[in-house]
Amino acid sequence: MANSDHTTRRTFLGLAGGAAVLGAVPVVIVRPAEATPAMLSAAIRNVVGEADVRTGKVKLDIPPLVENGNTVPMTVSVTSPMTANEYVKSIHVFNEKNPQPNIGNFYLGPRAGRAQVSTRIRLADSQKVTAIARLSDDTFWSATADVVVTLAACTEEAI
């Protein structure tokens, strides 16, 4: 009888130790270190489909030169009266070198007052940033800006 209790305890401790070791091993997901032009094109096509994207109506305000890519201020504004019949449905921001090419999606409506979003983004390296706005008539308008990053984005551990 004592032997079966001892075996059960040993089995339990072995399983608990194995689970602890498995829990300590990180799960690694392999993905490209930076986006490729094909990934950027695919991300844009996911948003606009087959529609034409025209230049104009969108203003992308982002510094052309930043020392640190960890927090880059950015404002996207769209020329629109923001009325019930004519307004901006959404603003989408993309970049060409970060692992995820779609930085953000912002959804607006006629009650938004003005078509403008401001945020801070992280840029891994010098790259092109593109903002695309979808208007209520389902047309797409865009603006692009080149940003030079003198010090690439890094983690807090590296600082």
Secondary structure, DSSP 8 states (H G I E B T S, - for coil): -HHHHHHHHHHHHHHHHHHHHHHHS-------SS--HHHHHHHHHHHHTT--EEE-SEEEE--SEEEETTSEEEEEEE-----SSS-EEEEEEEESSSSSSEEEEEE--GGGSS-EEEEEE--SSSEEEEEEEEETTS-EEEEEEEEEEEE----GGG-
